[in-house]
Amino acid sequence: MLNTVTQQIGWKAVSKTGVVTAGGAKAVKAGIGILDAGGNAADAAVGTILALNVTDHGACSIGGEVPVLIFDAQKREVKALCGQGRAPLSQTAIDWYMKNGIPQGDIKMAPVPSVVDLCITTLKQYGTKTFEEVIAPTLALLDAGTEAWHPKLAVTLLRMVEEEQITPGSREEKLQAATNRFYGRNKLHHDIADDLEDFYIQKGGFLRKADLANHSTLIEDPVVVNYRGYMVYKCGPWTQGPYLCQALRLLEGFDLKAMGNFSADYVHVVAEATKLAMADRDAYYGDPEFVDVPLSVLLSDTYTELRRPLIDMQRASLEARPGDPYHMEPLKGEGTFQPGVGGTTTCVVADRWGNVVAATPSANVFRDESNGGRSGVTYGNRLRSLNTTPGHPNCIQVGKRPRITLTPTLVLKNGSPILAISVAGGDLQDQATMNLLLNFIEFQMLPEAAVTAPRFATAHHQDSFDPNPNRTQAFKQVGSLTISDNIDLSVQQELAMRGHQLEVKSSPIANPVMLYIDQESGTLYAAGDPEAGRHAAGLGEK
């Protein structure tokens, strides 16, 4: 045990030895306890994510997904870990979806469960602890729980611990054995996969043991842009993350600081840049293993400079306006039209060695009478983030990853981490991230101030959970602008005069957590919006 004491769990924390900020308080406690026991940021993030699947169940699930960005202090690099399951391998299943659509409230909307392999891969590649050590807080939560799926999931997890214990070899080999048992890759012990397949068949789903056995967690290079000297890292175009990078590139051409935070000009230009970037998201993003997403062009100087003049500082756009990166035109001719928040949670961790993890666990768990079958592994709806539009880059295909909204963020300055952000809120996630990033970069707000400041967002984009083959009909709300009610009334009136369709909210717009690292002192500042049920804790020297 380290010579440290854990700070009380609240909504903000300051430490030089480690912090965790996430959703449920008991999940934060799980992560900070692993840090206190000598674990690093990867160990603590895995422990937090697994516990969140109990404390924040409904927003996330073992049967769901969790994309991760991690800064490895030893290698001095950022990697993206794709904790996202795929569509079934059966062409018959894909043909059914194309004919009937991707249903809501039906197990056919569930992708392959990816959280277990993501957690084990993170431990193998970046952690120091065993699965038995990081799962202990989650098992304690399940033992104390009252839901019907709690004891069933506990049995599933204990089977994985058993496999780790009985397997000879290194820590990594033992960890691999644990995940193999879950995914049915163990020839002797495939009971968990058997239970899962039986559940899928019973509920009328298409997933089978072959889908489980085929699953693996990809470790990828992230997308990165330089914004005013800050290197902003996002997961690839199998998420919505790169559009934040596109919007930042557009905003580089405006003096946001001179406009003033929460001024009408500032809110307007950020909203308009977001609309342009999201239009490209909706037109071009998809699983890069299946489609050639023109990211290098979308983020290029030339394309950015073509698109930036489309922002009219006096009028809100009421059109969806994707550009044409293939012919280097500011607008895609046939793509311009005037068209008629989900469950997710958060996790950010930093340790005393300089490792940082940002993760966004989710599932949109469908609550029905099944309670996850014998395995206790409940399912989510992320296949609904694909569509059935022939030729669209995000159209469902055999083994394809959906283009998801989940989008953690890491920011480096001078080669070292300075910010980490995770947000729950579907299509709002990167819009809230943009609020927080600019609060810090342009207006020098630390996390405590940034996560509690007013926020704003637009629904002027396609709904990422509407698989409608007619993408025009999937458009949410033309010209919308949702703003916090503590933004000045005169600013609200000016925005309305410019054509924004205002909705004023007193409740939080998305649910963020944020970490700042003071690179001179090494002090870690973490906070989560208390109005959005976020929590934080840190380690302090005795």
Summary of the structure (lengths in Angstrom):
residues: 542
radius of gyration: 22.3
end to end distance: 12.3
largest distance: 69.5
contacts: 2122
relative contact order: 0.19
helix: 38%
strand: 20%
